Amino acid sequence: MSDNTLNNKRIAVNTILLYIRMLFVMAISLYTSRVILQILGADDFGIYNVVGGVVVLFSFLTNAMTSSTQRFLNYNLGLKDVGKVSHIFNISVLTHFTIFLLVLFLSETIGLWFVKTQLNIPVDRENAAMWVYQMSVITTLINIMLIPYRASIIATEKMSIFTYVSVLEVVLRLGAVLILPYLTQDSLVLYSILLMLVTLLTFFIYHIECRMKLSFTKFHFVWDKKQYKEMMSFSVWYLFG
């Protein structure tokens, strides 16, 4: 079988998998949103979205960083330079750790001040809101460090892994919602903790898959100031675009 035939077959399979993922994730997410509104009620559902949304304001860099990582990985994978690909991956981990620290600092200073002083939260739900906020911060930080591994999976076109993990994630999120009525603790607090645990599990799955199937994702500390600045600069320009 020719290389062109194999490439066409891989493209077709990856396209089908991505469409399956999109449809399944969209359907489950829509159903989950309806169920969680029924279980939490309008007030707690609003608190979760407003408080969690504050953290999202500080994580707007993640999309730009994902595109930056994929761009540099794809370019060097095309050159078939495994050593350079490994180098790029390790630098991308450092750049994401920089964003990790920035988001953590902003979340625990400006973000915390905003939640405590500017949001109109019922007095009896302030403690629950703080739990939601801190769990949202942790979830965001995990997602930031997940980006180099997810970008590596996508860059190497292992869409089956990407699809399976995405489907598993939304199913677990739905499961977290469905078990809430059977638990006696505060549903809002439990929901935020369960979603954080789902994100943590997703991180470990991507990490293990990359370690097992992508040799260049074995992290070791390297420092390349020029490459670091180049990746950060690309991310900034992409963000402005």
Disulfide bonds with the S-S distance in Angstrom:
none
